[in-house]
Amino acid sequence: MKLQVNQQAPVFTTHDVYGREIALQALRGKKVYLSFERNAGCPVCNLRIHELLKHVDYFSTHQVAVLLVYESTVEKMKDYLVDIRSPFHFIADPENTLYKQYQIERSFLKIFKGLFYGLIGKAMAGKKLFREPTTQDGHTSTIPGEFIIDEKGNLSTAHYGGYIGDNLVLDLVKEKLK
């Protein structure tokens, strides 16, 4: 069952790709933007990350913890992140532990639905942003999800993508984080 607004966010403790411990419970008192991407080789996800990177100052100024979860391995993530410098926490979850906890779905139907919502254009734009061509790992049919967690650990936003590339508009994310 999908998570709902106002319910307690499922807590977890994990490590980012650089070995830093990330405990959701320890982030109480801060707002958290938690985004489930597909994998490090996904061009649509790459486009989204580059959009988010343009707003690093906003997230830092407003003391928002940004957690980005990928199905990729730590090694694949480190290769992907070699030129990316940011305060965001990139989390490798190839076993899908967090994906299951947050009810992130897989759907081939929603992949095809994305074709009607600009998937090809987004994929082409995201592909141009890779430092070098890369292959995808993870599941082809994973559909992204985004969550905003308030200072008390409750979900103030729970967005499950209707298709690949269905992300919250960043102005809406900023509004929800105020």
Backbone hydrogen bonds, N-H to C=O, Kabsch-Sander energy under -0.5 kcal/mol:
donor,donor_aa,acceptor,acceptor_aa,energy
6,N,155,L,-3.8
7,Q,4,Q,-1.5
9,A,153,G,-3.0
14,T,22,I,-2.7
16,D,20,R,-2.6
17,V,90,F,-2.7
19,G,16,D,-2.2
22,I,14,T,-3.4
23,A,21,E,-0.5
24,L,12,F,-2.5
24,L,22,I,-0.5
26,A,23,A,-0.7
27,L,23,A,-0.7
27,L,24,L,-1.3
28,R,25,Q,-1.4
29,G,151,E,-2.4
30,K,27,L,-2.1
31,K,63,Q,-0.6
32,V,149,I,-2.4
33,Y,65,A,-2.9
34,L,32,V,-0.6
34,L,147,F,-3.0
35,S,33,Y,-0.6
35,S,67,L,-2.8
36,F,145,G,-3.4
37,E,35,S,-0.7
37,E,69,V,-3.0
42,C,39,N,-1.8
46,N,42,C,-2.2
47,L,43,P,-2.0
48,R,44,V,-1.9
49,I,45,C,-2.6
50,H,46,N,-2.2
51,E,47,L,-1.8
52,L,48,R,-2.6
53,L,49,I,-2.6
54,K,50,H,-0.9
54,K,51,E,-0.6
55,H,52,L,-2.1
56,V,53,L,-1.3
59,F,55,H,-2.1
60,S,56,V,-2.7
61,T,57,D,-3.1
62,H,58,Y,-2.3
63,Q,60,S,-1.5
64,V,59,F,-2.9
65,A,31,K,-2.6
65,A,63,Q,-0.5
66,V,64,V,-0.5
67,L,33,Y,-2.8
67,L,65,A,-0.6
68,L,66,V,-0.5
68,L,89,H,-3.2
69,V,35,S,-3.1
69,V,67,L,-0.5
70,Y,91,I,-2.8
71,E,38,R,-2.4
77,M,73,T,-2.4
78,K,74,V,-2.8
79,D,75,E,-2.0
80,Y,76,K,-2.1
81,L,77,M,-2.5
82,V,79,D,-0.8
84,I,81,L,-1.5
85,R,83,D,-0.6
86,S,84,I,-0.5
89,H,66,V,-2.9
90,F,88,F,-0.6
91,I,68,L,-3.4
91,I,89,H,-0.5
93,D,70,Y,-3.2
93,D,91,I,-0.5
96,N,93,D,-1.9
100,K,96,N,-2.3
101,Q,97,T,-1.9
102,Y,98,L,-2.2
103,Q,100,K,-1.3
104,I,99,Y,-2.9
107,S,141,S,-2.8
111,I,107,S,-0.9
112,F,108,F,-1.9
113,K,109,L,-2.1
114,G,110,K,-1.4
115,L,111,I,-0.6
115,L,112,F,-1.1
116,F,113,K,-1.7
117,Y,114,G,-1.6
118,G,115,L,-0.6
119,L,114,G,-2.1
122,K,118,G,-2.5
123,A,119,L,-2.7
124,M,120,I,-2.4
125,A,121,G,-2.4
126,G,122,K,-2.7
127,K,123,A,-2.2
128,K,124,M,-1.4
129,L,125,A,-0.6
129,L,126,G,-0.7
130,F,127,K,-1.1
142,T,139,H,-1.1
143,I,105,E,-2.7
145,G,36,F,-1.3
146,E,159,H,-2.9
147,F,34,L,-2.8
148,I,157,T,-1.8
149,I,32,V,-2.8
149,I,147,F,-0.5
150,D,154,N,-3.1
153,G,150,D,-1.9
155,L,7,Q,-2.9
156,S,148,I,-2.9
156,S,154,N,-0.6
157,T,148,I,-1.5
159,H,146,E,-3.4
160,Y,158,A,-0.6
161,G,144,P,-2.4
161,G,159,H,-0.6
164,I,110,K,-0.8
166,D,163,Y,-2.0
167,N,165,G,-1.5
172,L,169,V,-0.8
173,V,169,V,-2.1
174,K,170,L,-2.6
175,E,171,D,-2.1
176,K,172,L,-2.6
177,L,173,V,-1.5
178,K,174,K,-0.6
178,K,175,E,-1.0
